[in-house]
Amino acid sequence: MQYKRTALLAATLLWLVAALLGCGPVETVDQQLQAMIAAQDVQPFAPGPPVDPALAALGQALFFDKELSGNRDIACATCHHPTQRTGDSRPLSVGTGGHGLGAARELGDGRLFIARNAPDVYNRGSAAWQTMFWDGRVANSVRGYFVTPAGSQLPPGLNSVLAAQAMFPVTAVDEMRGQPGDVDIFGQPNELALMANDEWAAIWEGLMARLLAYPEYVALFQAAFPDVSPDTLTFAHAANAIAAFEVEAFSQYQSPWYRYLRGDESALSAEAKRGAVLFFGDAGCGQCHSGPLLTDQAYHNLAAPQIGPGKGAEAPLDYGRFQVTGRPEDKFAFRTPSLLNVAVTGPWLHDGAYATLEAVINHHLNPAEALANYDAAANLSAELQEMVVTDTAVQQAMLAGLDPALASARRLGPAEIEELVAFLAALTDTAVFDLAHVQPATVPSGLPVED
């Protein structure tokens, strides 16, 4: 990480030195920005190969079908809905047992919030993606296999890290699988919830038994996998289909910023251009938000406010990446999010702590002050305001491991923050506002598609 920061600083300074030593002054904001783009080799990402329509059709049905949940009351789309910018518009998600959609969704009786914010799923088909989830517990291995919590129980045949990710929400008791003793919406026992948490293979087999009980799913699987016998299908085939649908439906890469990178200087406003110069220059945002996806996919401790029920043995705290690695230096560290379409995918940070991008930027500029003065009432609903960790010792421990890049961040004035926000808005593809058509009217199970 230190090498990367040094290289980034050196590259950014290179064009300044060149200007001072004979190439003439950088006179316009376009010249400044284009020099930074060249020095840092900023590139738009290219869309992946076309998706098999039959595979995407199967994935669409699975993505919206509540049959994939133990209680038959929640679908993948509930927390990643096209009308909610592929998230759920909530700081923390409401899983199985809940009611409603989007910001209006409510907890069911005796249920807890999901510990983390539901990330958007835009552009997850890019080959640049190497990790999934806020803590990176699903990842590509340098040896060519997928690292996941299921270990050797992960079935073969998964064709991307995105497909590997799709294997796991259906196994999580608070998200989709349900708790022991639950009954489904028809009053029938939830057989998936009776399985142990580490019986991954059995859970996936149970889901496939459910799906293949519907003739329409059998036909969809046969169309997507014509060379695979139905009795050898595994949930890996379903996960590949879900990933294919997400790639087809949610690949959005025609933002004003990408048009600018392709040579259209009129694509950005003057304010957004100044924001971009700050972003890739002395504001330092590009140190971590780098590459075509504007994420280094690394893990950083921002000392973000701790909100919600927490996760794992450390609850009500969430130690983030530490839960995967066990390394003390990874406590409170979470993966850098992609910034593509970021302006429309709030609330922001791993637990949705902030309701505005201005607040997120101000936190980055002075984490200690932001943490000490966190305004829960301005950012959270009443029920979540009571779940903010305010213990001074916890906050000190978070700040002790603060990422050095934030500790040395340059302070920005209000006008500069507005410029950064303008640049972030220019990362939005207008197609994200017109995705309701990707939702099917019905699904093979016959369960309701909308709440």
Disulfide bonds with the S-S distance in Angstrom:
none
